[in-house]
């Protein structure tokens, strides 16, 4: 649950982590199930996803998501929310929203049962069963950094948080009571909650709200339990980032889009990859429940539809897992949207532009991930190689490789036409003075196929030369 300012703070923390974890890349990241590594996620915000705002209504939309190419349905928290009207325990964003609604999805009162706003416990079981019935997985949202001020568990276990001398609960970040992970009984309680959500409802994995704000050893213990009951088929996703957390605790971290700038798109990946365990994964996205609530104008208006289309190409072809937010596939830009109240999106956008074209694009990009395993087989430098171009300030290029096929992706991150050459010669990686020099040959062998598997406002001229129009993109095979 991060604000935009929080995202800036995360960037600063990441920079610090790069120095602290300089040798994290000397070990491999944990192995994760293919349903996740090859998947396409969709974050469902029930308050916006359907007019009813319920789990039953959302379940009826699952075949639509399946047809779109989504394989993982990620639900924002649907457990019982705190109803305390004392605004001293409301987040500033909650108050600013104007809904005057005490029910904040990230201020939980009961971790085990569904809030009546969304339906019943049986409705959540039915939602998961419906998803599993059509081959989809379901990820729940865990909010363990804090809880609601009137959560019954705080009365039952006052040691789970901190208290003021006058007997009132202390406020933590976002003005909510912070949970005390130094207390062994709290850890046992929360790991028991994860087990309950898996066994009682059928959760396949969990997104961990502010996961980097909770001790990593807790998540390692949680994943051990999950592996024991799922046979290694469950996942934990961290909203946040620490350089070593994918050794054992997490299957992926959040991968926020770095901005509409070619150099930043490339450099942010290179810096991150060189500081993490080999094969680390990131959930790539440009909008989520926080950004859609806080940012005005929204991405579609701020960047424009063509630029957002380009970001989607980045999401679906970069290593990691793409995550769509409710309405991204319709180019939704409704500024009424808020996580703090019911604001159903307009589904008629699917029948008109730019929604029609956006829906078709997302469906095509999801199909490309299924059709070409190079996009999903190998994460990190082993599967993705950046290529220099004669227009590095405007155009990025990389190949995805898995030993069986090579896919080339060229993207223009500007509103101007660019003609450029792409170099298939890859410089040796720089290494620290105390390490052996890089001896691996990463040069790209072969010739570019003139037949694009995806092309928008782009043309292959010949050799390794391309004309890429404003916000244009080219994806094709490189034949050995």
C-alpha positions, 0 to 999 in steps of 0.5 A, a space after each residue: 500500500 504505497 503512495 507515489 511519494 512512497 514509491 520515490 522512497 522505495 527507489 532510494 532504498 533500492 539504490 542503497 540496497 545495490 551497495 549493500 547487496 553487491 554480491 547478491 548475484 553470486 547465488 541463484 534465486 529460488 525456483 518458482 512454479 511455471 504457472 507463475 513464471 509463465 503467467 499473466 496477472 490481473 489485479 481485481 479491484 472489486 469496487 471497480 471491476 463490476 457494478 455489483 462490487 461482489 465476489 459473485 459478480 467478479 467470478 462471472 467475469 473470470 471467463 472474460 479474463 481467461 479469454 483475454 489471456 490472463 492466467 492469474 487472478 489477484 484479488 485486493 484484500 477482501 477480508 473483514 475491514 475495520 469499521 471504526 469511525 475515529 478518523 484519527 485511525 484513518 490514513 490521510 488518503 482515506 480522509 482525503 478521498 471524501 467517501 467518509 467510509 471507514 472500510 479501508 481494504 488495507 485496514 483489516 479487522 478479521 484476517 479469516 473471514 470475508 467482508 460482507 461488502 463483497 459477499 460471504 466466505 462461501 463466495 470466496 471459495 466459489 470464486 477460487 473454485 471457478 478460477 481453478 475450473 478454467 485453469 486459472 490461479 488465484 493470488 490473495 493480498 496479505 496485509 500484515 504490517 498493520 491491522 485495524 484499531 478495533 481488530 478483536 485479535 488485539 484485545 485477545 493478544 495485546 502483545 501483538 502491537 504497542 500501547 500508549 500509557 493511557 491504554 490506547 493503541 499506538 499508531 504506526 505508518 498510515 495511522 494504523 496499529 503496527 504489528 509486532 513481529 518480535 512476538 513469536 505468537 504473532 508469527 504463529 498466528 499469521 502463518 496459521 492464517 496463510 495456511 487457513 487461506 490456502 486450505 479453506 479457500 484455495 489460495 494459490 499464492 499471496 501478494 504481501 503488502 509492504 512486504 519489505 517492511 516485515 522481517 524477511 525471516 518471517 516470509 522464509 518461514 511462511 514459504 517453508 510452510 506453504 511449500 510443505 502443503 503445496 508441494 512447492 506450487 505456491 508463491 509469495 510476491 513482495 510489494 517492495 524490494 530487498 536485494 536478497 529476498 528471492 534467495 528463499 522468502 519471495 518468488 518475485 518483487 514488484 517491478 514498477 515502470 521506471 518512466 518514459 525514457 529509453 535510458 531509464 528503461 534499460 539502466 533500471 533493469 541493468 542495475 537491478 539485475 546486477 544486484 539480485 540473485 541470478 534469475 530474480 523475477 519482478 511483477 512488471 506493471 504501470 498502474 495498481 490500486 495505489 497509483 490509480 487512486 492517487 495519480 491525477 491525471 491517470 496514466 492514460 491521460 498523463 502519458 497518452 494511449 500510444 505511450 501506454 501501449 508501448 509500456 504494455 509491450 515492455 511489460 509482456 516481453 521483458 523478463 518477469 510477470 506482467 500485471 494488469 490493473 482493473 481496466 488497463 485492458 480497456 484504456 480506462 482513465 476514469 478519475 472517479 476511481 478510488 480504492 476507498 469507495 465503490 466506483 464501477 468502471 464503464 464496461 462499454 469502453 470495450 465497444 469503442 476506441 481506444 478500448 477496442 484497440 487496447 483490448 486487442 493489443 493486450 490479447 495479442 501480447 498475452 498470446 505472444 508469451 504463450 507462443 514464444 517460450 523465450 519470453 518466459 523461460 529464463 529470467 535475468 541476464 541468462 535470458 535477456 540481453 540488451 543491445 546498443 542502437 545508434 539511437 540509444 537516447 530514443 530506442 531500446 532493443 533487447 533479445 530474449 533467448 532460451 537456446 531454442 529461439 531468439 526474439 528481438 524487441 525494438 521500441 521507440 520511447 519518443 513521439 518522433 520517427 527514428 531510423 537506427 541500427 541495432 548492434 548484435 555485438 555485446 560488450 563484455 560485462 564489467 566486473 569488480 577488480 577482485 573478480 575474474 573478467 567476464 569471458 562469456 560471449 553474448 553476441 547475437 548470432 543470426 539474421 533478423 526475420 523480416 516477418 514481425 510477430 508484432 509490429 506497430 508503426 515500425 519497419 525492418 529496413 534490412 540487415 539490422 536497420 529499422 525505421 521506428 515511428 513515434 511510440 513504434 515497436 517491432 518484435 520478430 525472430 532472429 533466425 540462427 
